[in-house]
């Protein structure tokens, strides 16, 4: 499809970044675990979602650079990923409330719940709109994918800063 081919460079860049950040996240988790007694509940609420978001970005990059002949299958798979991601974010919200190691503040709710939920909803909604409004839908999918990548970067940095500075005190 010509419309998807025009997005190849975008998804090569975003997908490559997501792949590299998945590796970095594992390094971060290893370093944090080596320094402190890690809580499984806090890890499932604050660390694991970053891996999931980076994997979703990597999957979207692979999905949208595949040689599709029509948008239907790619759109359907994007809807499934968007709905699954939104459901997962709701599970993360419950995990954030249940863990007792750290009291989340507004920024945590924004970057761990609200922004990823908006990104996955945008992904699903844009994919649903793709057959009728392909150009606009592709921008929505691109924005959602980039939003997940940037959210994961923020959350990884935030976790590093927390463990480097707050935990030291």
Secondary structure, DSSP 8 states (H G I E B T S, - for coil): -HHHHTTHHHHHHHHHHHHHHHHHHHHHHHHHHHHS---HHHHHHHTHHHHHHHHHHHHHHHHHHS--SSHHHHHHHHHHHHHHHHHHHHHHHHHHHH--S----HHHHIIIIIHHHHHHHHHHHHHHHTTT-HHHHHHHHHHHHHHHHHHHHHHHHHHHHIIIIITT-
